[in-house]
Amino acid sequence: MYVRIVRGQPQPEQAEELARRWKEYAAPRLNSAPGFRHGYLSVERTTNRVAGVTVWDNKPGEAVDQTMREFGQQVQDIIAVPPVIEDYEVLAEA
């Protein structure tokens, strides 16, 4: 199992808009991707930073990377800091 963590920062007061676009554009595509288990988009309101966490049966591949590039284009007008994408293999769970 793998998790992908995407960290970024929207422009001030744009976290809700980012979430709306994520639900509209990225979520349906991720839900239909092979091996997708679940995903979350979270915000830390005091710093206005966001983190997307998705859980996968296998390491996300090129199709998922392409979806994320396309989503990046969908939100480039409200992003203050480009996202950092990290993939981790799950070693233990509770």
C-alpha positions as CSV (number, residue, x, y, z in Angstrom):
1,M,0.0,0.0,0.0
2,Y,1.2,3.6,-0.7
3,V,0.2,7.1,0.3
4,R,0.8,10.2,-1.8
5,I,1.1,13.5,0.1
6,V,0.8,16.7,-1.9
7,R,1.6,19.9,0.1
8,G,1.0,23.3,-1.2
9,Q,-0.3,26.8,-0.4
10,P,-3.2,28.6,-2.1
11,Q,-3.5,32.3,-2.2
12,P,-5.1,33.9,0.9
13,E,-8.7,32.9,1.4
14,Q,-8.6,30.5,-1.6
15,A,-8.5,27.1,0.3
16,E,-12.3,26.6,0.0
17,E,-12.1,27.3,-3.7
18,L,-9.2,24.9,-4.1
19,A,-11.3,22.2,-2.3
20,R,-14.3,22.9,-4.5
21,R,-12.2,22.4,-7.6
22,W,-10.6,19.3,-6.1
23,K,-14.0,17.8,-5.5
24,E,-15.2,18.8,-9.0
25,Y,-12.1,17.9,-11.1
26,A,-9.6,15.7,-9.3
27,A,-11.8,13.5,-7.0
28,P,-13.8,11.9,-9.8
29,R,-10.7,11.0,-11.8
30,L,-8.9,9.6,-8.7
31,N,-12.0,7.6,-7.7
32,S,-11.8,5.8,-11.1
33,A,-8.1,5.3,-11.1
34,P,-6.9,1.7,-10.6
35,G,-5.8,1.0,-7.1
36,F,-7.2,4.1,-5.5
37,R,-8.5,3.6,-2.0
38,H,-9.3,7.0,-0.5
39,G,-8.3,10.6,-0.5
40,Y,-8.4,13.7,1.7
41,L,-7.7,17.4,1.1
42,S,-6.9,19.2,4.3
43,V,-6.1,22.8,5.3
44,E,-4.2,24.3,8.2
45,R,-6.0,27.5,8.4
46,T,-3.6,29.5,10.5
47,T,-0.8,29.1,7.9
48,N,-3.1,28.7,4.9
49,R,-1.3,25.5,3.9
50,V,-3.0,22.5,2.3
51,A,-2.2,18.8,2.1
52,G,-3.8,16.2,-0.1
53,V,-3.4,12.6,1.1
54,T,-4.4,9.7,-1.1
55,V,-4.1,6.0,-0.3
56,W,-3.3,3.5,-3.0
57,D,-3.0,-0.3,-3.4
58,N,0.2,0.3,-5.6
59,K,2.5,3.2,-6.1
60,P,0.6,5.8,-8.2
61,G,1.7,5.7,-11.8
62,E,1.8,8.0,-14.9
63,A,-2.0,8.2,-15.2
64,V,-2.3,9.6,-11.7
65,D,0.6,12.0,-12.4
66,Q,-1.1,13.2,-15.5
67,T,-4.3,13.9,-13.5
68,M,-2.3,15.9,-11.0
69,R,-0.6,17.9,-13.7
70,E,-4.0,18.7,-15.3
71,F,-5.4,19.6,-11.9
72,G,-2.4,21.9,-11.4
73,Q,-3.5,23.7,-14.5
74,Q,-7.0,24.0,-13.2
75,V,-5.9,25.7,-10.0
76,Q,-2.8,27.7,-11.1
77,D,-4.7,31.0,-10.8
78,I,-5.3,30.4,-7.0
79,I,-1.9,28.8,-6.0
80,A,0.7,30.9,-4.2
81,V,3.3,28.2,-3.8
82,P,3.8,25.2,-6.2
83,P,3.0,21.9,-4.6
84,V,5.5,19.3,-3.4
85,I,4.5,15.7,-4.2
86,E,5.8,12.8,-2.1
87,D,5.0,9.0,-2.4
88,Y,5.5,6.7,0.6
89,E,5.2,3.0,0.9
90,V,3.1,2.1,4.0
91,L,5.1,-0.1,6.4
92,A,2.5,-0.3,9.2
93,E,-1.1,0.8,10.0
94,A,-3.3,1.1,13.0
